[in-house]
């Protein structure tokens, strides 16, 4: 975390499919101009709606540092990231 103002990390191991869904939603929210904390919250809520009984798949992720940070995400980069995640 040295040098990073904001880090998102999981507190325990999470299945790849669940992480893919959560991170896709997270980056979609970031691209709308949401703060890091809000984007993660929205991704977690969407995961909760999709899988109400699997709290372990979304509750592991936390924001450390500046959650009020906004990150400009270009749509083309988000698409590349989502394509990368679909490989796993």
C-alpha positions in Angstrom: 0.0 0.0 0.0 3.0 2.3 0.1 2.4 5.3 -2.0 -1.3 4.5 -2.7 -3.9 6.9 -1.3 -6.7 4.3 -1.7 -6.7 0.5 -1.7 -9.5 -2.0 -2.0 -8.6 -5.3 -0.5 -10.4 -8.5 0.6 -10.2 -9.7 4.1 -10.5 -13.4 3.0 -10.4 -15.5 -0.1 -13.3 -14.9 -2.4 -14.3 -17.0 -5.5 -13.3 -15.6 -8.8 -16.8 -15.4 -10.3 -18.1 -13.4 -7.3 -15.1 -11.0 -7.5 -15.6 -10.6 -11.3 -19.2 -9.5 -10.8 -18.4 -7.2 -7.9 -15.4 -5.5 -9.7 -17.4 -5.1 -13.0 -20.1 -3.2 -11.1 -17.4 -1.3 -9.1 -15.7 -0.1 -12.3 -19.1 0.8 -13.9 -19.9 2.9 -10.9 -16.5 4.6 -10.9 -16.9 5.4 -14.6 -20.1 7.3 -13.6 -18.1 9.6 -11.4 -18.8 7.9 -8.0 -16.3 8.0 -5.2 -14.4 4.8 -4.5 -16.4 4.2 -1.3 -19.7 4.7 -3.0 -18.8 2.6 -6.0 -17.8 -0.3 -3.7 -21.0 0.1 -1.7 -23.1 0.0 -4.8 -21.3 -3.1 -6.1 -21.8 -4.8 -2.7 -25.5 -3.9 -2.7 -25.9 -5.3 -6.2 -24.1 -8.5 -5.2 -26.4 -8.8 -2.2 -29.4 -8.4 -4.4 -28.1 -11.0 -6.8 -27.0 -13.5 -4.2 -28.7 -12.7 -0.8 -27.3 -15.8 1.0 -23.7 -15.4 0.0 -22.5 -12.6 2.2 -18.9 -14.0 2.0 -18.8 -13.2 -1.7 -19.0 -9.4 -1.2 -18.5 -8.5 2.4 -14.8 -9.3 2.3 -14.0 -6.1 0.3 -13.0 -2.9 2.1 -11.7 0.5 1.2 -8.5 1.5 3.0 -7.4 5.1 2.7 -9.3 7.9 1.0 -12.8 6.5 0.1 -13.9 10.0 -1.1 -11.5 9.7 -4.0 -13.0 9.9 -7.5 -11.0 8.1 -10.3 -11.5 9.0 -13.9 -12.1 5.7 -15.7 -12.2 5.7 -19.5 -14.9 3.5 -20.9 -12.4 1.7 -23.2 -10.2 0.7 -20.2 -13.2 -0.5 -18.3 -14.2 -2.7 -21.2 -10.7 -4.1 -21.4 -10.7 -4.9 -17.7 -14.1 -6.7 -18.0 -12.8 -8.7 -20.9 -9.8 -9.7 -18.8 -12.0 -10.8 -16.0 -14.1 -12.9 -18.3 -11.0 -15.1 -19.1 -11.0 -16.4 -15.6 
